[in-house]
Amino acid sequence: MMGVKSLRAQIGDGTAEAEGNTEIIGQLASTLVVFDPRFEIMPGTKGPLPEGDLNPHEAGPLKLRGE
């Protein structure tokens, strides 16, 4: 469940049991997306990007005098 050990490995060592066609589980798992918990909920909430990641139409964080 936490990704420490794969389901296939758990079935192999007897920690987990499965009946039927277990290849279907692999097909379903291949469609999952790794979720980034830091995703931007509302525009502008993600935080400043490093200046190298900005496209030509974006402005980076402001630099104050003395920085």
MOHUCOR-V363908 format. One record per helix or strand. SS is the DSSP state (a for helix, b for strand). FROM is the first residue (numbers start at 1). TO is the last residue. If there is no record, write none. Layout:
BEGIN
SS_FROM_TO + SS_FROM_TO
END
This chain:
BEGIN
a_7_13 + a_23_29 + a_51_53
END
